[in-house]
Amino acid sequence: SGPRVHLASLRLADDAVATWRALQGRHPDVLAGLGLALARLDLGEGVGVFYQVQAGPFADAAAARAACDVLHGRGQFCQPVAP
């Protein structure tokens, strides 16, 4: 448990896992030591299911925000999320 960061949303769980691996390779200094949490979101008929790639846990919300600041600077979407 603990704060996480949302990094991407994809339609398929396998694609989300592959994206996580790619992000770890691009940003090892920020994502090293963090785990993957897939959050399944069903947005209903007409929109469907998405899988959020979330990384964490971070020690606290400030650490999650700091990671997002670095990733934003590199052009990567990042949004802190509560556990």
TORROFI-858162 format. One record per residue: residue number from 0; residue in three letters; y, x, z of N, C-alpha, C, O in turn. Coordinates in steps of 0.001 Angstrom, whole numbers, plus 500000, padded with zeros to 6 digits. Layout:
BEGIN
R seq type     ny     nx     nz    cay    cax    caz     cy     cx     cz     oy     ox     oz
R NUM  ALA      Y      X      Z      Y      X      Z      Y      X      Z      Y      X      Z
...
***
This chain:
BEGIN
R seq type     ny     nx     nz    cay    cax    caz     cy     cx     cz     oy     ox     oz
R   0  SER 498816 500835 500000 500000 500000 500000 501242 500876 500000 501171 502074 500273
R   1  GLY 502335 500290 499704 503600 501000 499618 504280 500669 498314 503675 500050 497438
R   2  PRO 505530 501071 498169 506268 500779 496947 505614 501419 495723 505003 502485 495800
R   3  ARG 505763 500733 494599 505271 501236 493319 506398 501131 492303 507458 500569 492580
R   4  VAL 506144 501687 491117 507079 501535 490011 506346 500924 488827 505210 501292 488531
R   5  HIS 506996 500000 488162 506479 499351 486953 506954 500181 485769 508151 500418 485609
R   6  LEU 506003 500626 484933 506315 501537 483842 506146 500942 482448 506771 501410 481496
R   7  ALA 505308 499918 482319 505048 499329 480997 504283 498028 481181 503678 497796 482228
R   8  SER 504313 497185 480160 503527 495941 480130 502815 495861 478791 503427 496015 477735
R   9  LEU 501514 495618 478851 500712 495563 477636 499783 494356 477663 499492 493809 478726
R  10  ARG 499331 493956 476510 498464 492777 476384 497036 493030 476860 496397 492129 477403
R  11  LEU 496535 494235 476664 495141 494537 476986 495051 495554 478122 495817 496516 478171
R  12  ALA 494106 495329 479031 493930 496240 480158 493588 497647 479681 494095 498620 480238
R  13  ASP 492734 497777 478656 492375 499104 478139 493605 499834 477610 493737 501041 477809
R  14  ASP 494501 499122 476944 495736 499736 476444 496633 500167 477600 497311 501191 477518
R  15  ALA 496636 499387 478669 497434 499741 479840 496917 501023 480477 497707 501877 480879
R  16  VAL 495603 501167 480574 495013 502386 481138 495339 503586 480249 495686 504655 480752
R  17  ALA 495230 503415 478935 495550 504501 478007 497024 504884 478109 497365 506064 478032
R  18  THR 497890 503901 478282 499318 504171 478439 499569 504944 479724 500370 505878 479736
R  19  TRP 498900 504572 480796 499031 505296 482058 498666 506764 481875 499386 507648 482340
R  20  ARG 497557 507024 481205 497134 508409 480984 498171 509177 480169 498467 510335 480463
R  21  ALA 498721 508529 479144 499747 509173 478320 501002 509460 479142 501596 510530 479013
R  22  LEU 501403 508518 479979 502588 508718 480823 502366 509845 481824 503286 510616 482098
R  23  GLN 501165 509950 482368 500859 511053 483279 501013 512391 482567 501489 513361 483155
R  24  GLY 500610 512441 481302 500743 513673 480530 502188 514015 480203 502553 515190 480154
R  25  ARG 503020 512985 479977 504431 513209 479642 505291 513527 480857 506283 514249 480756
R  26  HIS 504903 512981 482006 505741 513108 483209 504918 513551 484429 504940 512890 485467
R  27  PRO 504195 514668 484301 503334 515070 485423 504122 515398 486690 503616 515212 487797
R  28  ASP 505338 515878 486541 506144 516233 487710 506534 515015 488535 506779 515138 489735
R  29  VAL 506597 513845 487914 506985 512613 488614 505761 511808 489033 505761 511204 490106
R  30  LEU 504715 511789 488202 503584 510887 488418 502364 511545 489054 501399 510857 489390
R  31  ALA 502391 512868 489225 501258 513554 489844 501000 513009 491243 501928 512789 492022
R  32  GLY 499752 512799 491537 499373 512332 492865 499492 510839 493079 499138 510335 494144
R  33  LEU 499991 510120 492073 500112 508670 492188 498917 507997 491533 498296 508557 490629
R  34  GLY 498605 506818 491985 497511 506059 491402 498021 504971 490480 499195 504601 490506
R  35  LEU 497116 504474 489671 497412 503364 488766 497063 502050 489438 495988 501900 490018
R  36  ALA 497976 501107 489355 497712 499729 489771 498018 498853 488562 499139 498862 488055
R  37  LEU 497030 498100 488101 497258 497160 487002 497536 495797 487608 496715 495255 488348
R  38  ALA 498678 495260 487294 499042 493921 487771 498890 492962 486596 499591 493079 485591
R  39  ARG 497968 492016 486733 497726 491028 485676 498706 489877 485855 498778 489262 486919
R  40  LEU 499454 489598 484803 500428 488507 484834 500067 487486 483767 500020 487815 482581
R  41  ASP 499816 486278 484171 499559 485196 483227 500848 484395 483107 501228 483669 484025
R  42  LEU 501512 484534 481973 502800 483878 481769 502662 482502 481129 503647 481903 480698
R  43  GLY 501442 482016 481073 501214 480650 480633 501007 480498 479140 501086 481447 478361
R  44  GLU 500738 479252 478785 500478 478905 477396 501674 479275 476518 502829 479043 476874
R  45  GLY 501366 479845 475387 502407 480239 474464 502900 481662 474672 503493 482251 473768
R  46  VAL 502661 482217 475850 503069 483603 476122 501834 484456 476375 501656 485497 475741
R  47  GLY 500987 484024 477292 499728 484715 477538 499755 485703 478678 500644 485685 479529
R  48  VAL 498750 486574 478672 498518 487524 479748 499057 488896 479363 498915 489347 478226
R  49  PHE 499681 489545 480344 500133 490926 480214 499604 491712 481406 499373 491158 482481
R  50  TYR 499420 492993 481201 499026 493898 482274 500162 494887 482500 500555 495628 481599
R  51  GLN 500676 494880 483717 501740 495822 484073 501115 497129 484538 500213 497138 485376
R  52  VAL 501603 498223 483988 501227 499551 484449 502153 499886 485608 503361 500051 485433
R  53  GLN 501562 499985 486799 502336 500323 487989 501757 501588 488606 500539 501762 488651
R  54  ALA 502630 502470 489080 502223 503724 489710 502675 503737 491158 503749 503240 491497
R  55  GLY 501838 504312 492000 502196 504414 493399 500988 504772 494235 499967 505175 493679
R  56  PRO 501061 504646 495519 502243 504239 496266 503185 505408 496530 502776 506568 496590
R  57  PHE 504448 505065 496684 505463 506019 497088 505644 505916 498595 505275 504913 499205
R  58  ALA 506207 506946 499183 506414 506965 500638 507325 505840 501090 507124 505252 502153
R  59  ASP 508340 505542 500266 509278 504480 500615 510015 504034 499356 509844 504616 498284
R  60  ALA 510829 503002 499500 511553 502442 498357 512520 503464 497760 512737 503472 496548
R  61  ALA 513093 504312 498583 514029 505324 498075 513313 506317 497166 513878 506748 496161
R  62  ALA 512087 506684 497501 511318 507609 496664 510969 506955 495329 510997 507617 494291
R  63  ALA 510645 505675 495344 510356 504957 494095 511610 504902 493218 511530 505123 492010
R  64  ARG 512756 504610 493817 514014 504576 493063 514351 505952 492485 514818 506052 491350
R  65  ALA 514118 506996 493252 514401 508354 492787 513518 508702 491589 513987 509322 490634
R  66  ALA 512245 508308 491633 511351 508550 490500 511859 507812 489273 511862 508366 488174
R  67  CYS 512285 506575 489447 512829 505809 488317 514089 506451 487769 514299 506444 486556
R  68  ASP 514926 506999 488619 516133 507675 488144 515765 508821 487202 516381 508987 486149
R  69  VAL 514768 509600 487581 514326 510715 486735 513759 510183 485421 514105 510677 484348
R  70  LEU 512888 509177 485505 512259 508638 484301 513275 507963 483381 513179 508085 482159
R  71  HIS 514238 507260 483950 515305 506656 483126 516045 507734 482345 516399 507533 481184
R  72  GLY 516276 508866 482977 516953 509976 482328 516184 510526 481138 516750 511193 480272
R  73  ARG 514897 510239 481107 514032 510686 480005 513768 509559 479006 512981 509725 478073
R  74  GLY 514423 508421 479201 514252 507302 478284 513047 506429 478573 512665 505619 477728
R  75  GLN 512442 506570 479735 511258 505795 480104 511668 504583 480941 512418 504717 481908
R  76  PHE 511176 503408 480570 511373 502224 481395 510747 502469 482752 509654 503028 482842
R  77  CYS 511425 502059 483802 510887 502187 485159 511633 501218 486054 512863 501168 486051
R  78  GLN 510873 500448 486820 511473 499493 487749 510680 499502 489052 509477 499241 489035
R  79  PRO 511322 499794 490173 510615 499738 491447 510120 498315 491740 510788 497330 491425
R  80  VAL 508939 498237 492348 508373 496953 492747 507853 497073 494178 507409 498138 494607
R  81  ALA 507915 495987 494887 507392 495955 496252 505869 495920 496198 505282 495460 495219
R  82  PRO 505240 496408 497254 503756 496398 497278 503193 494993 497246 501975 494816 497261
***
